[in-house]
């Protein structure tokens, strides 16, 4: 039997925007124009599973 919710579900999640937390004048914003990270996913591909995240509970 399920009881009444004692915790508001919204409290379990949060919204975070990097744009809102990095000031417009921050050095990283200026460097971002000159750094090309487009190939990073391909270089890191060998370190990730082809089937996604492993399950924490084995299926039966």
Secondary structure, 3 states (H helix, E strand, C coil): CCCCCCCCHHHHCCCCCHHHHCCCCCHHHHHHCCCCCCCHHHHHHHHCCCCCCCCCCCCC
